[in-house]
């Protein structure tokens, strides 16, 4: 059913900040969806704000900001966050980890270096990211360290990253490989973790109930709001398709075909 015919929920009228996923929500691979700019304009004209949050740890925030700018998206760099920042802030807060072994791209490794961590094969902590430069040697070294007792964390739990021609194995899939070899499971720091929810609240400065998470993946973008006062909107422009029976216990507050439908819903909220 067209969401605009069901009326606008009060929580959407009261929302102050939309936390937008990127891959599969505002673009697919290198292609910006044609309705994205109209949605962002509508959010602004409605007196609300938007920020971007991606679980994708294969690129830096600077890389993503440059990508958005190249696509013609109006956004300051402090409107853009990723799961790597959540993990880095948490590690810096603890202050107990100095040396890390990072299974990740050069971009992810550089993020750790710039944050003051030393990359080493004799590490205090093993970090798994979305590594599009993955090699067997990296996996072997990570598993060896874990078997020696080093703790391990994952940046983001996503199994796949949607692109124009399908999906790429993401951090969750790499983590599954490591867990299968070592028997050790790990915590993740991107969506849907409480770490990310608290991070977003700090960065935006709004109450939890004033946040709306928008994304295409049930077990990350939608699950983050599941047991909180925040709200969620599922879009079917990326990984999750209409009629999907996966993750039946994860329910969005609202579902839309894409941001174009959500744009019309926001317009109707003003009338």
N, C-alpha and C positions, 0 to 999 in steps of 0.2 A: 504494500500500500504506500502511496505517496505520503511521505512524512508530514508535508505541509497540510494535508487534509485532516490530520489527527490533532491539530493544535500544537502550540509551542509549550513544552514543559517549563514550569517556573524556574527550575534550576538552570536552564539554558538562558533564560532572560536575565538571571542574576549573575551569570558567569562573568568573570573579569579577565581571565587569561586562558587562551587555547594553547595547549602544549601539543605541537604538531610533529608527528613522525615524519620522516622524509621519504625513504625508499618505499615505493608502493602507495604513498599517500599524496605527496605533492609532485613527485616525479617518478619515473620508472627508468632506472639506469641513467642514461644521459638525456632523457626526454622529459621536459617539463609538461605536466598535464595542461591542456588548454584552459581549464577552469580554475587553476590555482591562483592566478593573479586576481581574478574577480573575487574569489573567496577572501583573500587577504585584504582587499579594498573594502569588502563588506564588513569584515571584522573591525577595521579601523573606523569606518563610518558609523558603526554601531556603538562606538565609544569603548570598545574592548581592546585587548592587546593579544598579540600572538608571539610565541617563542617556538623555536625548533629544537627538538631533541631526537637524536638518532642513536640507536644502539650500535651502529656500525663503527667498529674500532679499527678499520683498515686505513682510515685517513685521519688527519688532524682536523681540529676545529677550523684552523686557518684554511686548509684545503677545501672544507665544506663551504666556508664563507665565500671563498673565491668562486666556487661552483654556483652558488646561489646568485651572486652578483652577475656572473656571466650569463645566467638564465634570465636576468632582468628582475630579480626579486629584490625588493627594498627591505634590507635588514642590516642592523648594526651587528658587529661580531659578538657583542654581549647579549644578543637575542638568540644565539645559537650555542647549544650544548651537546655533549656526547657522553657515552657511558665511560669512556676513559677518564674524563674529568672527575666523575663520581668516585672511581677507584683511587685515583691519585690523591684527591682530597682526604679520603679516608685513611690512606697509608701515611700521609703527611701528618694527619691528626694523631695517629697512634705513635709515630716516631720510632717504631721498633724495627723497621725494615730499611736497610741501606743498600743491599745488593739484591738484584732481581735477575731472573732468567726469563726473558720474554719470548714466547712463541708468537710472533707477530710480524707485521710489515716493518720496513724501515721507518715509516711514518710513526707507527706506534712506539717503536723503540726510541725514536727521537723525542717523543712526548715524555717518556720516562727520564731520559737524560736531562732534558730541559727542566724537569721538576726536581732535579738534584739526586736522582738515583743512579747507582753504578750498575751497568749491565755486566754480568759475570756468569760463568758456568759453575762457579762455587757460590751459589746464591743463597740468600735467606728465604726467598720466596720464588715460586714459579708462577708466571702469569701467562694465561692463554688468551689470545685475542682472535679476531677474524683475520686469519693470515692467508692472503692471496698469494704469498710468496713461500708457502709451506714447503719444507723439505723433510725427508725421512730423518736426516741428522738432527733436526730440531726436535722432532717427536721423540727420537731415541734419547736425546740428552734430557729432555723434560721428564720422561718416564724414569730414567736412571736417578735423577735428583729426588723425585717423589718417592721412589723405593728406598732411598736413603733417609727418608723422613722429612724432607722439605715440604712445607705446606704449599698448597696450590689454590689459585683463584682464577675464575674466568671473568673476562670483562663483560661479556653479554651472552645470554643463553640461547640466542636465535639459532635454529637449526639451518635455516636457509635465508639467503638474501635475494629478493626478487629483482630481476633485470629484464631487459626488453624481450629476450628470447627464452625465459624460463627462470631458473634459480641457481644460485651458487651455494655450495656448502659453506656454512657460516661457523662462528665460534662454537656454538652448541654441538655441532657435528664433530669438530676437532676435539672438544672436551669428551665426547662420548667415546672416541677412539682411545684417548688417554685413560679414561676410566676403565674401559674394557681391558686394557693392558695391565694397569696397576691395581685395579679394584678400589681406587680412591675416588670418591665423589668430591665435588667442590661447590662453593658458593659463587654466585654471580652478582655483579654490581650494577648492571644496567637495568632497564625495565624488565620485570615488574618489581624489583627489589625495593624494600623500604628505604634503603640508602638513596635511591634515585628520587623517591617521593619527597624525602626530607631535603634533598639537594635542590629540587625544583621550588619547594616552598621558600627556602632561603633566598634563592636567586630572584624569584618574582616578587616576594614580599606580600603575598596575598594569603588569605585563609584557605585551608584545604578545600572547603566546600565551594570556593570560587574558581577552582581549577577544573578544566575539561581536557582530558587526554583524547586525542584523535589519532587513529591509526588503523592499519590493515591487518594487524596480527593479534589474535585473541590472547595468546599466552604471554604476551609482553605488553603491548600497547593498551589492551583492555584490562588485563589482570591487575595492573598496577593500581587501578581504582577500586578493585573488587571489594576489599575489606577496609575501605577508607571513606571519608566524607566527600572525596573528589568524585567526578563523574567521567564517563567515557562514551565515545562515539566511534563505532566501527564503520569503516568504509570498505567497500568491496572492490577497490581499484588495484589491490596488490595481492597478497598471499591468500587471504581468506575469501572464498567465493560464496555466493548466496546458496543456501541449502546445505552448507557444510555441517557435518555431524561431529567434527572433531571438538574436543574440549567442551562437552555439553554443560559443564558446571560453571563455565566462565560466561557471564551474560553482560553485554554492553547495555548502558542506559538507553542508547539509541543506535540505530543502524541506518546508514544511508548508502545509496549506490556509489557515490563519490562526493567530493567537495562541492560539486555543482549543485547537488540536491541540498546539501547543508547550507549553501549560500542562500537558496530560496527560503529555507526555513528561518534563517536569520533575518531576512527581509520581512517575512511575515510577522516576526516578533516585534517589529517596529510599527506595524499598522494597527 
